[in-house]
């Protein structure tokens, strides 16, 4: 435990270890990605699938160990009873920090099948991360503003088509599809700009998870509604973790079993679209109250 060292020592040291972990695992994932790229055969892809996902779990484990090496963290996990690595899950979560990816990846490592994140297309260009995520079949999404779509209407719906194509890849192997339904990380500035009714969350976006349910809903055993809270860290959470100042991580899991009732035609059924928005808004209101509860302790 090195949390007692000064922050100016902890921050570069922990950052270096995280980078080395990423570089090490990313290099081997890059090799797996190149094999998939140059040998686009199903039998080849199946052969490299398991080794690459073992590497991913190794990366998640190392991140967890580094976090605990430099921080004195209390880990609280609620509602994780009965989860299985042999099931299919749609995991939705709030997005407070880049640290969320480390936290959820380690949670998946010990509880559920390999996670697939919906990632911003710009991450393709990031060294090690881009090719590694592509090699792991994680879907990349291009986000366009409303004003941009007005000028380029032919791009409307392309993110939904990406969702559909990606989900088809996950039908044969137990998978956890992770969607940060707010679409971006929470900041006070974004929260103020939205002028929404939530105290600690941004507005949820329904389209991505509705189309994921439509494409793969019959395979999902459950939806996992996860609320992430860092009750003693209200600033830049990732930076505070690097400085050894992360105190507590709360992972609150709500398991939603009746997935079939939430499926429908989001594009054409107006009544379903409205009811789905209402369901998601009510879920987000409940998550918002949970965060208020945890922060008030």
Secondary structure as the mmCIF struct_conf table of DSSP 4:
data_model
#
loop_
_struct_conf.conf_type_id
_struct_conf.id
_struct_conf.beg_label_comp_id
_struct_conf.beg_label_asym_id
_struct_conf.beg_label_seq_id
_struct_conf.end_label_comp_id
_struct_conf.end_label_asym_id
_struct_conf.end_label_seq_id
TURN_TY1_P TURN_TY1_P1 UNK A 3 UNK A 4
BEND BEND1 UNK A 5 UNK A 5
HELX_RH_AL_P HELX_RH_AL_P1 UNK A 7 UNK A 38
HELX_RH_AL_P HELX_RH_AL_P2 UNK A 42 UNK A 70
STRN STRN1 UNK A 74 UNK A 78
BEND BEND2 UNK A 79 UNK A 79
TURN_TY1_P TURN_TY1_P2 UNK A 81 UNK A 82
TURN_TY1_P TURN_TY1_P3 UNK A 85 UNK A 86
BEND BEND3 UNK A 87 UNK A 87
STRN STRN2 UNK A 89 UNK A 93
TURN_TY1_P TURN_TY1_P4 UNK A 98 UNK A 98
HELX_RH_AL_P HELX_RH_AL_P3 UNK A 99 UNK A 111
BEND BEND4 UNK A 112 UNK A 113
HELX_LH_PP_P HELX_LH_PP_P1 UNK A 114 UNK A 114
STRN STRN3 UNK A 115 UNK A 117
STRN STRN4 UNK A 119 UNK A 120
HELX_RH_3T_P HELX_RH_3T_P1 UNK A 121 UNK A 125
BEND BEND5 UNK A 126 UNK A 126
TURN_TY1_P TURN_TY1_P5 UNK A 127 UNK A 128
HELX_RH_AL_P HELX_RH_AL_P4 UNK A 129 UNK A 135
TURN_TY1_P TURN_TY1_P6 UNK A 136 UNK A 137
HELX_LH_PP_P HELX_LH_PP_P2 UNK A 138 UNK A 139
STRN STRN5 UNK A 140 UNK A 141
HELX_RH_AL_P HELX_RH_AL_P5 UNK A 146 UNK A 151
HELX_RH_3T_P HELX_RH_3T_P2 UNK A 153 UNK A 155
TURN_TY1_P TURN_TY1_P7 UNK A 156 UNK A 157
HELX_RH_AL_P HELX_RH_AL_P6 UNK A 158 UNK A 169
TURN_TY1_P TURN_TY1_P8 UNK A 170 UNK A 170
BEND BEND6 UNK A 171 UNK A 173
STRN STRN6 UNK A 176 UNK A 180
TURN_TY1_P TURN_TY1_P9 UNK A 181 UNK A 182
BEND BEND7 UNK A 183 UNK A 184
HELX_RH_AL_P HELX_RH_AL_P7 UNK A 188 UNK A 194
TURN_TY1_P TURN_TY1_P10 UNK A 195 UNK A 195
BEND BEND8 UNK A 197 UNK A 197
BEND BEND9 UNK A 199 UNK A 200
HELX_LH_PP_P HELX_LH_PP_P3 UNK A 202 UNK A 204
HELX_RH_AL_P HELX_RH_AL_P8 UNK A 207 UNK A 216
TURN_TY1_P TURN_TY1_P11 UNK A 217 UNK A 219
BEND BEND10 UNK A 221 UNK A 221
STRN STRN7 UNK A 222 UNK A 229
TURN_TY1_P TURN_TY1_P12 UNK A 231 UNK A 232
BEND BEND11 UNK A 235 UNK A 235
HELX_RH_AL_P HELX_RH_AL_P9 UNK A 237 UNK A 242
TURN_TY1_P TURN_TY1_P13 UNK A 243 UNK A 244
STRN STRN8 UNK A 248 UNK A 256
HELX_RH_3T_P HELX_RH_3T_P3 UNK A 260 UNK A 262
TURN_TY1_P TURN_TY1_P14 UNK A 266 UNK A 268
HELX_RH_AL_P HELX_RH_AL_P10 UNK A 270 UNK A 295
TURN_TY1_P TURN_TY1_P15 UNK A 296 UNK A 296
#
